[in-house]
Amino acid sequence: MTIGLFVLLGAVIGILSGFFGIGGGIILTPLLLILGYAPSTAIVLSLLLTLASTMTGTVSHLRLKNVHLRDALTVGISGIIGSAVITPVIFWMEQHTGADAVISGLYIVLLVWFAIQFLKPAKRTESEHHVLDAPLLKLVLIGFAAGILSSLMGVSGGFLLTPLLIGWVGFPLKQAIGTSIASATLIVLGGVTSYFVSGTDAPLYLGGALIIGAFIGSPIGASFLNLFDNAFVRKNLGRFYAVVALSVITKVFGFPTLSLILLGVFTFSLLGMFLYRKLIQRQTKDCP
């Protein structure tokens, strides 16, 4: 039963990952911490899920022509370096019982900040064309920071990459999502390798169950993206960040059940909107 639930969990998170370009670990790591898993175990399982969802999401976004390969490689390689630097620090913090508090605090600060960025009115109209001359230094710095956060928090770094590629580099939203998830594939691969080299006792069979689910869900999420305009995606990405931040806060204050309810209600509400829009599209095509 546990394996079946983890497959289902991987599929649901994979759908959100493919839609928002965020990898999925941003949901799974706090969820596993809420459920009582050790920080290093939660991070390894989240990275395994994230690797599967980013790989399948990358293939989907390549088909949709949302990925700029040069920039994705630059960000991804820089992220691998950042990931390798921070992994030994995680094991040190866990031995000194500080990892849970540090990870939870980082989630709260970053998620609230990004929620504000996406929910406030846009200052300018997004370009319809990709920025072909993205500055190399900016891409390297973004990748290095994302790599550190990836191995520190069990995420792809996509929740950092997407807003920075939009706000700092100037990518259109859908190209930022596609390039973000392609970069994240390299970053997460580096993070997984670092944890296995450093040594981990995470239950890998649960990681396998999450991967199976992610392979199912991520392409579905990417296919939903073109059903919605940029304003819808932007607003709901902001709401998503806010809900996850609130769930982490409630967990820190000793209400893990409420945290799970918050995540569950928002996630299934969003999935309901996806399915409703898909149904409307299908009915429109069927009409003569």
Secondary structure, DSSP 8 states (H G I E B T S, - for coil): -HHHHHHHHHHHHHHHHHHHTS-SHHHHHHHHHHTT--HHHHHHHHHHHHHHHHHHHHHHHHHTT---HHHHHHHHHHHHHHHHHHHHHHHHHHHTT-HHHHHHHHHHHHHHHHHHHHHS--SS---SS--TT--HHHHHHHHHHHHHHHHHHTS-SHHHHHHHIIIII---HHHHHHHHHHHHHHHHHHHHHHHHHH-----HHHHHHHHHHHHHHHHHHHHHHTTS-HHHHHHHHHHHHHHHHHHHHHHHTT-HHHHHHHHHHHHHHHHHHHHHHHHHHHHHHH--
